[in-house]
Amino acid sequence: MKYVDYIIVGGGISGCVLSYTLMKYGASVQLYDLPKANKSSVVASGLWNPVVLKRMKKVWKADAMMEALHTVYPEMENWTDKTFFEPLPIRRVFHNAGEQNQWAAHSDHPSFSPYLKEGVSDVPAHVIANHGSGLMKQTGRVNVSTMLNAVQSKLKETDGFTEAEFDWSRVESHGDGVRYGSLAAHAVISCEGAQSALNESTLNVSGFAPVKGEVITVQLDSDLQKECIHQGHFMIGEGDGKALVGATYAWDGFHEGPSQLKRVELEEHVRKVWSGSFATTSHKSGVRPAVKDRKPLVGPHPTHHKTWVFNGMGSRAILMTPYLAQTLVEHFMYGTALLEECLPQRMVKESGSDES
Ligand SMILES: Cc1cc2nc3c(=O)[nH]c(=O)nc-3n(C[C@H](O)[C@H](O)[C@H](O)COP(=O)(O)OP(=O)(O)OC[C@H]3O[C@@H](n4cnc5c(N)ncnc54)[C@H](O)[C@@H]3O)c2cc1C
């Protein structure tokens, strides 16, 4: 029998950041993942941004999340000896003079000034910004595929990674913990992301409202440099004239893959912000594991013994997971309080059902 402290199910952004955090605090983990089934992290653009630009509001717990993010990803780079954390300025292109004024007012405010520079009018060649633009500070991008591969490779060195589907029906109580075949653990944590959100996991978790997203890659007629242009959608320069454009939102068609309708929407967006020519070279879709009340699901499973949930990251897994993993692991290690608003139990009460 092999013993580990925690079994983690799912090796997307959530499972990888949580695995690292548990190990940082001295716990051992066994990570199960079926990379081929990943419907969310493999499509993620990897951006982080603490401000909801459309409403000029800070994201929930933005300051604490930014602090954790700037600590954890560089540590993970050191741990894996791989580079995937990249500061990248986001340039908000204003729709009108009102947005420009609102930006100026916010950039002076102490709560926003760490994240917003003053409005600027000089924009890269070919970018259309008739009402000017503002640059953000402290924004950036994680190369998600590199990070996931790096963590999985690192865990393989100590036999801590299993590339297989985890079958919840085989989990048994074992002393004060759980047993899964010849593996015993203190507890098991579901980081099943989109699979759970789409009800494709045999562990029922309530409260999801999944959101489909699509991105296209375009070849521009000249290079955008390393910039992210944001005007409703984003366009990220990836070098050699390549740019990633996204992301869309839809609440259906989860199993239908990329759609012509959203491709047209994204190509129209490029025409709005880019005065040169371009050609679309690829198109992908994925599903965000979003939650009805827009808060993640972090805490004990409402009915399953020694089973925990770390999911519901919606469209902000990069920003939220370092902070949320820290709160969960500190709860395990020191008994500190969990975030009340994230407990999975709240969704069972809301729906009145007892999911198991
Ligand atoms: C188009 C698009 C763009 C996005 N852009 C961004 C962005 O710029 N920034 C950002 O922060 N977020 C972005 N997101 C959201 C982000 O992708 C998700 O929040 C994030 O990927 C969720 O990660 P996760 O690890 O919780 O779940 P997932 O990515 O779904 O990973 C779950 C993993 O668990 C595995 N798994 C599930 N069940 C089992 C099982 N029983 N056994 C074994 N393995 C299992 C799956 O195969 C998968 O590998 C975007 C999403 C989309 C669709």
PDBQT file of the ligand as one rigid body, heavy atoms in Angstrom, charges set to zero:
ROOT
HETATM    1  C1  LIG A 401     -11.586  30.360 -24.420  1.00  0.00    +0.000 C 
HETATM    2  C2  LIG A 401     -11.179  30.465 -22.968  1.00  0.00    +0.000 A 
HETATM    3  C3  LIG A 401     -10.248  31.407 -22.578  1.00  0.00    +0.000 A 
HETATM    4  C4  LIG A 401      -9.884  31.514 -21.226  1.00  0.00    +0.000 A 
HETATM    5  N1  LIG A 401      -8.955  32.446 -20.873  1.00  0.00    +0.000 NA
HETATM    6  C5  LIG A 401      -8.574  32.550 -19.575  1.00  0.00    +0.000 A 
HETATM    7  C6  LIG A 401      -7.600  33.501 -19.182  1.00  0.00    +0.000 A 
HETATM    8  O1  LIG A 401      -7.056  34.261 -20.012  1.00  0.00    +0.000 OA
HETATM    9  N2  LIG A 401      -7.257  33.574 -17.857  1.00  0.00    +0.000 N 
HETATM   10  C7  LIG A 401      -7.832  32.745 -16.926  1.00  0.00    +0.000 A 
HETATM   11  O2  LIG A 401      -7.493  32.855 -15.741  1.00  0.00    +0.000 OA
HETATM   12  N3  LIG A 401      -8.769  31.829 -17.276  1.00  0.00    +0.000 NA
HETATM   13  C8  LIG A 401      -9.152  31.712 -18.568  1.00  0.00    +0.000 A 
HETATM   14  N4  LIG A 401     -10.097  30.809 -18.922  1.00  0.00    +0.000 N 
HETATM   15  C9  LIG A 401     -10.739  30.012 -17.859  1.00  0.00    +0.000 C 
HETATM   16  C10 LIG A 401      -9.831  28.855 -17.463  1.00  0.00    +0.000 C 
HETATM   17  O3  LIG A 401      -9.571  28.095 -18.619  1.00  0.00    +0.000 OA
HETATM   18  C11 LIG A 401     -10.514  27.972 -16.405  1.00  0.00    +0.000 C 
HETATM   19  O4  LIG A 401     -10.913  28.735 -15.291  1.00  0.00    +0.000 OA
HETATM   20  C12 LIG A 401      -9.523  26.920 -15.925  1.00  0.00    +0.000 C 
HETATM   21  O5  LIG A 401      -8.944  26.257 -17.007  1.00  0.00    +0.000 OA
HETATM   22  C13 LIG A 401     -10.166  25.925 -14.993  1.00  0.00    +0.000 C 
HETATM   23  O6  LIG A 401      -9.130  25.070 -14.613  1.00  0.00    +0.000 OA
HETATM   24  P1  LIG A 401      -9.414  23.769 -13.775  1.00  0.00    +0.000 P 
HETATM   25  O7  LIG A 401      -8.103  23.136 -13.496  1.00  0.00    +0.000 OA
HETATM   26  O8  LIG A 401     -10.290  24.092 -12.625  1.00  0.00    +0.000 OA
HETATM   27  O9  LIG A 401     -10.285  22.834 -14.735  1.00  0.00    +0.000 OA
HETATM   28  P2  LIG A 401      -9.930  22.124 -16.123  1.00  0.00    +0.000 P 
HETATM   29  O10 LIG A 401      -9.068  22.970 -16.950  1.00  0.00    +0.000 OA
HETATM   30  O11 LIG A 401     -11.224  21.662 -16.686  1.00  0.00    +0.000 OA
HETATM   31  O12 LIG A 401      -9.037  20.877 -15.704  1.00  0.00    +0.000 OA
HETATM   32  C14 LIG A 401      -9.562  19.738 -15.093  1.00  0.00    +0.000 C 
HETATM   33  C15 LIG A 401      -8.646  18.561 -15.418  1.00  0.00    +0.000 C 
HETATM   34  O13 LIG A 401      -9.092  17.439 -14.688  1.00  0.00    +0.000 OA
HETATM   35  C16 LIG A 401      -9.154  16.306 -15.526  1.00  0.00    +0.000 C 
HETATM   36  N5  LIG A 401     -10.170  15.418 -14.951  1.00  0.00    +0.000 N 
HETATM   37  C17 LIG A 401     -11.465  15.713 -14.676  1.00  0.00    +0.000 A 
HETATM   38  N6  LIG A 401     -12.072  14.660 -14.106  1.00  0.00    +0.000 NA
HETATM   39  C18 LIG A 401     -11.132  13.689 -14.009  1.00  0.00    +0.000 A 
HETATM   40  C19 LIG A 401     -11.135  12.357 -13.479  1.00  0.00    +0.000 A 
HETATM   41  N7  LIG A 401     -12.226  11.817 -12.912  1.00  0.00    +0.000 N 
HETATM   42  N8  LIG A 401     -10.003  11.637 -13.545  1.00  0.00    +0.000 NA
HETATM   43  C20 LIG A 401      -8.854  12.168 -14.085  1.00  0.00    +0.000 A 
HETATM   44  N9  LIG A 401      -8.797  13.423 -14.592  1.00  0.00    +0.000 NA
HETATM   45  C21 LIG A 401      -9.923  14.168 -14.545  1.00  0.00    +0.000 A 
HETATM   46  C22 LIG A 401      -9.501  16.890 -16.893  1.00  0.00    +0.000 C 
HETATM   47  O14 LIG A 401      -9.155  16.014 -17.930  1.00  0.00    +0.000 OA
HETATM   48  C23 LIG A 401      -8.657  18.138 -16.886  1.00  0.00    +0.000 C 
HETATM   49  O15 LIG A 401      -7.344  17.864 -17.323  1.00  0.00    +0.000 OA
HETATM   50  C24 LIG A 401     -10.475  30.660 -20.256  1.00  0.00    +0.000 A 
HETATM   51  C25 LIG A 401     -11.382  29.689 -20.664  1.00  0.00    +0.000 A 
HETATM   52  C26 LIG A 401     -11.736  29.573 -22.005  1.00  0.00    +0.000 A 
HETATM   53  C27 LIG A 401     -12.729  28.509 -22.407  1.00  0.00    +0.000 C 
ENDROOT
TORSDOF 0
